[in-house]
Amino acid sequence: MKTVALVMLLVSLLALPAMAYDWVVNPANGHRYTLTNTPILQPTWVEAEAEAVSVGGHLATIRNAAEEKWLKDTYGTDWLWIGLNDAENWGTFVWSSGESVSYTNWNSDEPSYTNGPGGEREYYVGYNIGTECGWNDFPDWYRMYGIIELQPVPEPSSFLALCGGVIGLLAFRRRLT
């Protein structure tokens, strides 16, 4: 019985970070979105992505114009980080979610493939969701909020089955020892 209580406690603790955000569901894909919640300073892209991963997601992947429009309609005006970057291979952009890049909406003259104002390369992508501006690459010291995206939540029956499976494995392991 202590094992069951421990597993349930762990499952509920894992869900706590995601509950501290104001999530909005995109009805077209079932994914949940929110803005980064970094106190004091706006995060760099790396900090925003780390925050997204800490709650089980990544910075937003934009798959098509309709999804980009939904994000613009939902989050108003400001520059925001999205998950696109070329940090590992400069000039080859990838989504932090691991999805393939099938849609882009760069500003004219972007990506710049040049060094930033301080001489550093611009690896991380943000965009101004409040205007007709497109995407821009920025250096890693630049700070702005990011859009966090979570994949659809499993059905409650799937979640309960997962918990039951974990409990069963723990009980089986205990029986073996």
Contact map, one row per residue, 1 for C-alpha under 8 A:
111110000000000000000000000000000000000000000000000000000000000000000000000000000000000000000000000000000000000000000000000000000000000000000000000000000000000000000000000000000
111111000000000000000000000000000000000000000000000000000000000000000000000000000000000000000000000000000000000000000000000000000000000000000000000000000000000000000000000000000
111111100000000000000000000000000000000000000000000000000000000000000000000000000000000000000000000000000000000000000000000000000000000000000000000000000000000000000010011000000
111111110000000000000000000000000000000000000000000000000000000000000000000000000000000000000000000000000000000000000000000000000000000000000000000000000000000000000010000000000
111111111000000000000000000000000000000000000000000000000000000000000000000000000000000000000000000000000000000000000000000000000000000000000000000000000000000000000000000000000
011111111100000000000000000000000000000000000000000000000000000000000000000000000000000000000000000000000000000000000000000000000000000000000000000000000000000000000000000000000
001111111110000000000000000000000000000000000000000000000000000000000000000000000000000000000000000000000000000000000000000000000000000000000000000000000000000000100110000000000
000111111111000000000000000000000000000000000000000000000000000000000000000000000000000000000000000000000000000000000000000000000000000000000000000000000000000000100000000000000
000011111111100000000000000000000000000000000000000000000000000000000000000000000000000000000000000000000000000000000000000000000000000000000000000000000000000000000000000000000
000001111111110000000000000000000000000000000000000000000000000000000000000000000000000000000000000000000000000000000000000000000000000000000000000000000000000000000000000000000
000000111111111000000000000000000000000000000000000000000000000000000000000000000000000000000000000000000000000000000000000000000000000000000000000000000000000000000000000000000
000000011111111100000000000000000000000000000000000000000000000000000000000000000000000000000000000000000000000000000000000000000000000000000000000000000000000000000000000000000
000000001111111110000000000000000000000000000000000000000000000000000000000000000000000000000000000000000000000000000000000000000000000000000000000000000000000000000000000000000
000000000111111110000000000000000000000000000000000000000000000000000000000000000000000000000000000000000000000000000000000000000000000000000000000000000000000000000000000000000
000000000011111111100000000000000000000000000000000000000000000000000000000000000000000000000000000000000000000000000000000000000000000000000000000000000000000000000000000000000
000000000001111111110000000000000000000000000000000000000000000000000000000000000000000000000000000000000000000000000000000000000000000000000000000000000000000000000000000000000
000000000000111111111000000000000000000000000000000001100000000000000000000000000000000000000000000000000000000000000000000000000000000000000000000000000000000000000000000000000
000000000000001111111000000000000000000000000000000000110000000000000000000000000000000000000000000000000000000000000000000000000000000000000000000000000000000000000000000000000
000000000000001111111100000000000000000000000000000000000000000000000000000000000000000000000000000000000000000000000000000000000000000000000000000000000000000000000000000000000
000000000000000111111100000000000000000000000000000000000000000000000000000000000000000000000000000000000000000000000000000000000000000000000000000000000000000000000000000000000
000000000000000011111110000000000110100000000000000000000000000000000000000000000000000000000000000000000000000000000000000000000000000000000000000000000000000000000000000000000
000000000000000000111111000000000100000000000000000000000000000000000000000000000000000000000000000000000000000000000000000000000000000000000000000000000000000000000000000000000
000000000000000000001111100000011100000000000000000000000000000000000000000000000000000000000000000000000000000000000000000000000000000000000000000000000000000000000000000000000
000000000000000000000111110000011100000000000000000000000000000000000000000000000000000000000000000000000000000000000000000000000000000000000000000000000000000000000000000000000
000000000000000000000011111001111000000000000000000000000000000000000000000000000000000000000000000000000000000000000000000000000000000000000000000000000000000000000000000000000
000000000000000000000001111111111000000000000000000000000000000000000100000000000000000000000000000000000000000000000000000000000000000000000000000000000000000000000000000000000
000000000000000000000000111111100000000000000000000000000000000000000000000000000000000000000000000000000000000000000000000000000000000000000000000000000000000000000000000000000
000000000000000000000000011111000000000000000000000000000000000000000000000000000000000000000000000000000000000000000000000000000000000000000000000000000000000000000000000000000
000000000000000000000000011111100000000000000000000000000000000000000000000000000000000000000000000000000000000000000000000000000000000000000000000000000000000000000000000000000
000000000000000000000000111111110000000000000000000000000000000000000000000000000000000000000000000000000000000000000000000000000000000000000000000000110000000000000000000000000
000000000000000000000000111011111000000000000000000000000000000000000000000000000000000000000000000000000000000000000000000000000000000000000000000011110000000000000000000000000
000000000000000000000011110001111100000000000000000000000000000000000000000000000000000000000000000000000000000000000000000000000000000000000000000011110000000000000000000000000
000000000000000000000011110000111110000000000000000000000001000000000000000000000000000000000000000000000000000000000000000000000000000000000000001111000000000000000000000000000
000000000000000000001111000000011111000000000000000000000000000000000000000000000000000000000000000000000000000000000000000000000000000000000000001110000000000000000000000000000
000000000000000000001000000000001111100000000000000000000000000000000000000000000000000000000000000000000000000000000000000000000000000000000000111100000000000000000000000000000
000000000000000000000000000000000111110000000001001100000000000000000000000000000000000000000000000000000000000000000000000000000000000000000000111100000000000000000000000000000
000000000000000000001000000000000011111000000000000000000000000000000000000000000000000000000000000000000000000000000000000000000000000000000000100000000000000000000000000000000
000000000000000000000000000000000001111111100001000000000000000000000000000000000000000000000000000000000000000000000000000000000000000000000000100000000000000000000000000000000
000000000000000000000000000000000000111111000000000000000000000000000000000000000000000000000000000000000000000000000000000000000000000000000000000000000000000000000000000000000
000000000000000000000000000000000000011111000000000000000000000000000000000000000000000000000000000000000000000000000000000000000000000000000000000000000000000000000000000000000
000000000000000000000000000000000000011111100000000000000000000000000000000000000000000000000000000000000000000000000000000000000000000000000010000000000000000000000000000000000
000000000000000000000000000000000000011111110000000000000000000000000000000000000000000000000000000000000000000000000000000000000000000000000011100000000000000000000000000000000
000000000000000000000000000000000000010011111111000000000000000000000000000000000000000000000000000000000000000000000000000000000000000000000011110000000000000000000000000000000
000000000000000000000000000000000000000001111111000000000000000000000000000000000000000000000000000000000000000000000000000000000000000000011111000000000000000000000000000000000
000000000000000000000000000000000000000000111111100000000000000000000000000000001000000000000000000000000000000000000000000100000000000000010111010000000000000000000000000000000
000000000000000000000000000000000000000000111111110000000000000000000000000000000000000000000000000000000000000000000000000000000000000000010000000000000000000000000000000000000
000000000000000000000000000000000000000000111111111000000000000000000000000000000000000000000000000000000000000000000000000000000000000000000000000000000000000000000000000000000
000000000000000000000000000000000001010000111111111100000010000000000000000000001000000000000000000000000000000000000000000000000000000000000000110000000000000000000000000000000
000000000000000000000000000000000000000000001111111110000110000000000000000000000010000000000001000000000000000000000000000000000000000000000000010100000000000000000000000000000
000000000000000000000000000000000000000000000111111111000000000000000000000000000000000000000000000000000000000000000000000000000000000000000000000000000000000000000000000000000
000000000000000000000000000000000001000000000011111111100000000000000000000000000000000000000000000000000000000000000000000000000000000000000000000000000000000000000000000000000
000000000000000000000000000000000001000000000001111111111110000000000000000000000000000000000000000000000000000000000000000000000000000000000000000110000000000000000000000000000
000000000000000000000000000000000000000000000000111111111100000000000000000000000000000000000000000000000000000000000000000000000000000000000000000000000000000000000000000000000
000000000000000010000000000000000000000000000000011111111000000000000000000000000000000000000000000000000000000000000000000000000000000000000000000000000000000000000000000000000
000000000000000011000000000000000000000000000000001111111000000000000000000000000000000000000000000000000000000000000000000000000000000000000000000000000000000000000000000000000
000000000000000001000000000000000000000000000000000111111100000000000000000000000000000000000000000000000000000000000000000000000000000000000000000001000000000000000000000000000
000000000000000000000000000000000000000000000000000111111110000000000000000000000000000000000000100000000000000000000000000000000000000000000000000111100000000000000000000000000
000000000000000000000000000000000000000000000000100110011111000000000000000000000010000000000001100000000000000000000000000000000000000000000000000111000000000000000000000000000
000000000000000000000000000000000000000000000001100100001111100000000000000000001110000000000001100000000000000000000000000000000000000000000000011110000000000000000000000000000
000000000000000000000000000000001000000000000000000000000111110000000000000000000110000000000000000000000000000000000000000000000000000000000000001110000000000000000000000000000
000000000000000000000000000000000000000000000000000000000011111000000000000000000111000000000011101000000000000000000000000000000000000000000000000010000000000000000000000000000
000000000000000000000000000000000000000000000000000000000001111110110000000000000100000000000000000000110000000000000000000000000000000000000000000000000000000000000000000000000
000000000000000000000000000000000000000000000000000000000000111110110000000000000000000000000000000011100000000000000000000000000000000000000000000000000000000000000000000000000
000000000000000000000000000000000000000000000000000000000000011111110000000000000000000000000000000001110000000000000000000000000000000000000000000000000000000000000000000000000
000000000000000000000000000000000000000000000000000000000000011111111000000000000000000000000000000000100000000000000000000000000000000000000000000000000000000000000000000000000
000000000000000000000000000000000000000000000000000000000000000111111100000000000000000000000000000000000000000000000000000000000000000000000000000000000000000000000000000000000
000000000000000000000000000000000000000000000000000000000000011111111110000000000000000000000000000000000000000000000000000000000000000000000000000000000000000000000000000000000
000000000000000000000000000000000000000000000000000000000000011111111111000000000000000000000000000000000000000000000000000000000000000000000000000000000000000000000000000000000
000000000000000000000000000000000000000000000000000000000000000011111111100000000000000000000000000000000000000000000000000000000000000000000000000000000000000000000000000000000
000000000000000000000000010000000000000000000000000000000000000001111111110000000000000000000000000000000000000000000000000000000000000000000000000000000000000000000000000000000
000000000000000000000000000000000000000000000000000000000000000000111111111000000000000000000000000000000000000000000000000000001000000000000000000000000000000000000000000000000
000000000000000000000000000000000000000000000000000000000000000000011111111110000000000000000000000000000000000000000000000000001100000000000000000000000000000000000000000000000
000000000000000000000000000000000000000000000000000000000000000000001111111100000000000000000000000000000000000000000000000000000000000000000000000000000000000000000000000000000
000000000000000000000000000000000000000000000000000000000000000000000111111100000000000000000000000000000000000000000000000000000000000000000000000000000000000000000000000000000
000000000000000000000000000000000000000000000000000000000000000000000011111110000000000000000000000000000000000000000000000000001100000000000000000000000000000000000000000000000
000000000000000000000000000000000000000000000000000000000000000000000001111111000000000000000000000000000000000000000000000000001100000000000000000000000000000000000000000000000
000000000000000000000000000000000000000000000000000000000000000000000001001111100000000000000000000000000000000000000000000000011110000000000000000000000000000000000000000000000
000000000000000000000000000000000000000000000000000000000000000000000000000111110000000000000000000000000000000000000000000000011100000000000000000000000000000000000000000000000
000000000000000000000000000000000000000000000000000000000000000000000000000011111000000000000000000000000000000000000000000001111000000000000001100000000000000000000000000000000
000000000000000000000000000000000000000000000000000000000000000000000000000001111100000000000000000000000000000000000000000001111000000000000001111000000000000000000000000000000
000000000000000000000000000000000000000000001001000000000010000000000000000000111110000000000000000000000000000000000000000111100000000000000001111000000000000000000000000000000
000000000000000000000000000000000000000000000000000000000011110000000000000000011111000000000000000000000000000000000000000011100000000000000000011000000000000000000000000000000
000000000000000000000000000000000000000000000000100000000111100000000000000000001111100000000011100000000000000000000000000110000000000000000000000000000000000000000000000000000
000000000000000000000000000000000000000000000000000000000000100000000000000000000111110000001111000000000000000000000000000110000000000000000000000000000000000000000000000000000
000000000000000000000000000000000000000000000000000000000000000000000000000000000011111000001111000000000000000000000000001110000000000010000000000000000000000000000000000000000
000000000000000000000000000000000000000000000000000000000000000000000000000000000001111111111100000000000000000000000000001100000000000000000000000000000000000000000000000000000
000000000000000000000000000000000000000000000000000000000000000000000000000000000000111111000000000000000000000000000000001100000000000000000000000000000000000000000000000000000
000000000000000000000000000000000000000000000000000000000000000000000000000000000000011111000000000000000000000000000000000000000000000000000000000000000000000000000000000000000
000000000000000000000000000000000000000000000000000000000000000000000000000000000000011111111000000000000000000000000000000000000000000000000000000000000000000000000000000000000
000000000000000000000000000000000000000000000000000000000000000000000000000000000000011111111000000000000000000000000000001000000000000000000000000000000000000000000000000000000
000000000000000000000000000000000000000000000000000000000000000000000000000000000000010011111000000000000000000010000000000000000000000000000000000000000000000000000000000000000
000000000000000000000000000000000000000000000000000000000000000000000000000000000000010011111100000000000000000000000000000000000000000000000000000000000000000000000000000000000
000000000000000000000000000000000000000000000000000000000000000000000000000000000001110011111110000010000000000000000000000000000000000000000000000000000000000000000000000000000
000000000000000000000000000000000000000000000000000000000000000000000000000000000001110000011111011110000000000000000000000000000000000000000000000000000000000000000000000000000
000000000000000000000000000000000000000000000000000000000000100000000000000000000011100000001111111110000000000000000000000000000000000000000000000000000000000000000000000000000
000000000000000000000000000000000000000000000000100000000110100000000000000000000011100000000111111000000000000000000000000000000000000000000000000000000000000000000000000000000
000000000000000000000000000000000000000000000000000000001110100000000000000000000010000000000011111000000000000000000000000000000000000000000000000000000000000000000000000000000
000000000000000000000000000000000000000000000000000000000000000000000000000000000000000000000111111100000000000000000000000000000000000000000000000000000000000000000000000000000
000000000000000000000000000000000000000000000000000000000000100000000000000000000000000000000111111110000000000000000000000000000000000000000000000000000000000000000000000000000
000000000000000000000000000000000000000000000000000000000000000000000000000000000000000000000110011111000000000000000000000000000000000000000000000000000000000000000000000000000
000000000000000000000000000000000000000000000000000000000000001000000000000000000000000000001110001111110000000000000000000000000000000000000000000000000000000000000000000000000
000000000000000000000000000000000000000000000000000000000000001100000000000000000000000000000000000111110000000000000000000000000000000000000000000000000000000000000000000000000
000000000000000000000000000000000000000000000000000000000000011110000000000000000000000000000000000011111000000000000000000000000000000000000000000000000000000000000000000000000
000000000000000000000000000000000000000000000000000000000000010100000000000000000000000000000000000011111100000000000000000000000000001000000000000000000000000000000000000000000
000000000000000000000000000000000000000000000000000000000000000000000000000000000000000000000000000000111110000000000000000000000000011000000000000000000000000000000000000000000
000000000000000000000000000000000000000000000000000000000000000000000000000000000000000000000000000000011111111000000000000000000000011100000000000000000000000000000000000000000
000000000000000000000000000000000000000000000000000000000000000000000000000000000000000000000000000000001111111000000000000000000000111100000000000000000000000000000000000000000
000000000000000000000000000000000000000000000000000000000000000000000000000000000000000000000000000000000111110000000000000000000000010000000000000000000000000000000000000000000
000000000000000000000000000000000000000000000000000000000000000000000000000000000000000000000000000000000111111100000000000000000000000000000000000000000000000000000000000000000
000000000000000000000000000000000000000000000000000000000000000000000000000000000000000000000000000000000111111110000000000000000000001110000000000000000000000000000000000000000
000000000000000000000000000000000000000000000000000000000000000000000000000000000000000000000000000000000110111110000000000000000000001110000000000000000000000000000000000000000
000000000000000000000000000000000000000000000000000000000000000000000000000000000000000000000000000000000000111111000000010000000000000110000000000000000000000000000000000000000
000000000000000000000000000000000000000000000000000000000000000000000000000000000000000000100000000000000000011111100000110000000000000000000000000000000000000000000000000000000
000000000000000000000000000000000000000000000000000000000000000000000000000000000000000000000000000000000000000111110000110000000000000000000000000000000000000000000000000000000
000000000000000000000000000000000000000000000000000000000000000000000000000000000000000000000000000000000000000011111111110000000000000000000000000000000000000000000000000000000
000000000000000000000000000000000000000000000000000000000000000000000000000000000000000000000000000000000000000001111111110000000000000001100000000000000000000000000000000000000
000000000000000000000000000000000000000000000000000000000000000000000000000000000000000000000000000000000000000000111111000000000000000000000000000000000000000000000000000000000
000000000000000000000000000000000000000000000000000000000000000000000000000000000000000000000000000000000000000000111111000000000000000000000000000000000000000000000000000000000
000000000000000000000000000000000000000000000000000000000000000000000000000000000000000000000000000000000000000000111111100000000000000000000000000000000000000000000000000000000
000000000000000000000000000000000000000000000000000000000000000000000000000000000000000000000000000000000000000000111111110000000000000000100000000000000000000000000000000000000
000000000000000000000000000000000000000000000000000000000000000000000000000000000000000000000000000000000000000011110011111000000000000001100000000000000000000000000000000000000
000000000000000000000000000000000000000000000000000000000000000000000000000000000000000000000000000000000000000111110001111100000000000011110000000000000000000000000000000000000
000000000000000000000000000000000000000000000000000000000000000000000000000000000000111001000000000000000000000000000000111110000000000011110000000000000000000000000000000000000
000000000000000000000000000000000000000000001000000000000000000000000000000000001011111000000000000000000000000000000000011111000000000011110000000000000000000000000000000000000
000000000000000000000000000000000000000000000000000000000000000000000000000000001111100000000000000000000000000000000000001111100000001111000000000000000000000000000000000000000
000000000000000000000000000000000000000000000000000000000000000000000000000000111100000000000000000000000000000000000000000111110000001111000000000000000000000000000000000000000
000000000000000000000000000000000000000000000000000000000000000000000000000000111100000000000000000000000000000000000000000011111000111100000000000000000000000000000000000000000
000000000000000000000000000000000000000000000000000000000000000000000000000011110000000000000000000000000000000000000000000001111111111000000000000000000000000000000000000000000
000000000000000000000000000000000000000000000000000000000000000000000011001111110000000000000000000000000000000000000000000000111111110000000000000000000000000000000000000000000
000000000000000000000000000000000000000000000000000000000000000000000001001111000000000000000000000000000000000000000000000000011111100000000000000000000000000000000000000000000
000000000000000000000000000000000000000000000000000000000000000000000000000010000000000000000000000000000000000000000000000000011111100000000000000000000000000000000000000000000
000000000000000000000000000000000000000000000000000000000000000000000000000000000000000000000000000000000000000000000000000000011111110000000000000000000000000000000000000000000
000000000000000000000000000000000000000000000000000000000000000000000000000000000000000000000000000000000010000000000000000000111111111000000000000000000000000000000000000000000
000000000000000000000000000000000000000000000000000000000000000000000000000000000000000000000000000000001111000000000000000000111001111100000000000000000000000000000000000000000
000000000000000000000000000000000000000000000000000000000000000000000000000000000000000000000000000000011110011000000000000011110000111110000000000000000000000000000000000000000
000000000000000000000000000000000000000000000000000000000000000000000000000000000000000000000000000000000110011100000000000011100000011111000000000000000000000000000000000000000
000000000000000000000000000000000000000000000000000000000000000000000000000000000000100000000000000000000000011100000000011111000000001111100000000000000000000000000000000000000
000000000000000000000000000000000000000000000000000000000000000000000000000000000000000000000000000000000000000000010000111111000000000111110100000000000000000000000000000000000
000000000000000000000000000000000000000000000000000000000000000000000000000000000000000000000000000000000000000000010001111100000000000011111100000000000000000000000000000000000
000000000000000000000000000000000000000000011100000000000000000000000000000000000000000000000000000000000000000000000000011100000000000001111100000000000000000000000000000000000
000000000000000000000000000000000000000000010000000000000000000000000000000000000000000000000000000000000000000000000000000000000000000000111110000000000000000000000000000000000
000000000000000000000000000000000000000000011000000000000000000000000000000000000000000000000000000000000000000000000000000000000000000001111111000000000000000000000000000000000
000000000000000000000000000000000000000011111000000000000000000000000000000000000000000000000000000000000000000000000000000000000000000000001111100000000000000000000000000000000
000000000000000000000000000000000000000001111000000000000000000000000000000000111000000000000000000000000000000000000000000000000000000000000111110000000000000000000000000000000
000000000000000000000000000000000011110001100001000000000000000000000000000000111000000000000000000000000000000000000000000000000000000000000011111000000000000000000000000000000
000000000000000000000000000000000011000000101001100000000010000000000000000000011100000000000000000000000000000000000000000000000000000000000001111100000000000000000000000000000
000000000000000000000000000000001111000000000000000000000011000000000000000000011100000000000000000000000000000000000000000000000000000000000000111110000000000000000000000000000
000000000000000000000000000000001111000000000000100100001111000000000000000000000000000000000000000000000000000000000000000000000000000000000000011111000000000000000000000000000
000000000000000000000000000000111100000000000000000100001111100000000000000000000000000000000000000000000000000000000000000000000000000000000000001111100000000000000000000000000
000000000000000000000000000000111000000000000000000000011100000000000000000000000000000000000000000000000000000000000000000000000000000000000000000111110000000000000000000000000
000000000000000000000000000001110000000000000000000000001000000000000000000000000000000000000000000000000000000000000000000000000000000000000000000011111000000000000000000000000
000000000000000000000000000001110000000000000000000000000000000000000000000000000000000000000000000000000000000000000000000000000000000000000000000001111100000000000000000000000
000000000000000000000000000000000000000000000000000000000000000000000000000000000000000000000000000000000000000000000000000000000000000000000000000000111110000000000000000000000
000000000000000000000000000000000000000000000000000000000000000000000000000000000000000000000000000000000000000000000000000000000000000000000000000000011111011000000000000000000
000000000000000000000000000000000000000000000000000000000000000000000000000000000000000000000000000000000000000000000000000000000000000000000000000000001111111000000000000000000
000000000000000000000000000000000000000000000000000000000000000000000000000000000000000000000000000000000000000000000000000000000000000000000000000000000111111100000000000000000
000000000000000000000000000000000000000000000000000000000000000000000000000000000000000000000000000000000000000000000000000000000000000000000000000000000011111110000000000000000
000000000000000000000000000000000000000000000000000000000000000000000000000000000000000000000000000000000000000000000000000000000000000000000000000000000111111111000000000000000
000000000000000000000000000000000000000000000000000000000000000000000000000000000000000000000000000000000000000000000000000000000000000000000000000000000111111111100000000000000
000000000000000000000000000000000000000000000000000000000000000000000000000000000000000000000000000000000000000000000000000000000000000000000000000000000001111111110000000000000
000000000000000000000000000000000000000000000000000000000000000000000000000000000000000000000000000000000000000000000000000000000000000000000000000000000000111111111000000000000
000000000000000000000000000000000000000000000000000000000000000000000000000000000000000000000000000000000000000000000000000000000000000000000000000000000000011111111100000000000
000000110000000000000000000000000000000000000000000000000000000000000000000000000000000000000000000000000000000000000000000000000000000000000000000000000000001111111110000000000
000000000000000000000000000000000000000000000000000000000000000000000000000000000000000000000000000000000000000000000000000000000000000000000000000000000000000111111111000000000
000000000000000000000000000000000000000000000000000000000000000000000000000000000000000000000000000000000000000000000000000000000000000000000000000000000000000011111111100000000
000000100000000000000000000000000000000000000000000000000000000000000000000000000000000000000000000000000000000000000000000000000000000000000000000000000000000001111111110000000
001100100000000000000000000000000000000000000000000000000000000000000000000000000000000000000000000000000000000000000000000000000000000000000000000000000000000000111111111000000
000000000000000000000000000000000000000000000000000000000000000000000000000000000000000000000000000000000000000000000000000000000000000000000000000000000000000000011111111100000
000000000000000000000000000000000000000000000000000000000000000000000000000000000000000000000000000000000000000000000000000000000000000000000000000000000000000000001111111110000
001000000000000000000000000000000000000000000000000000000000000000000000000000000000000000000000000000000000000000000000000000000000000000000000000000000000000000000111111111000
001000000000000000000000000000000000000000000000000000000000000000000000000000000000000000000000000000000000000000000000000000000000000000000000000000000000000000000011111111100
000000000000000000000000000000000000000000000000000000000000000000000000000000000000000000000000000000000000000000000000000000000000000000000000000000000000000000000001111111110
000000000000000000000000000000000000000000000000000000000000000000000000000000000000000000000000000000000000000000000000000000000000000000000000000000000000000000000000111111111
000000000000000000000000000000000000000000000000000000000000000000000000000000000000000000000000000000000000000000000000000000000000000000000000000000000000000000000000011111111
000000000000000000000000000000000000000000000000000000000000000000000000000000000000000000000000000000000000000000000000000000000000000000000000000000000000000000000000001111111
000000000000000000000000000000000000000000000000000000000000000000000000000000000000000000000000000000000000000000000000000000000000000000000000000000000000000000000000000111111
000000000000000000000000000000000000000000000000000000000000000000000000000000000000000000000000000000000000000000000000000000000000000000000000000000000000000000000000000011111
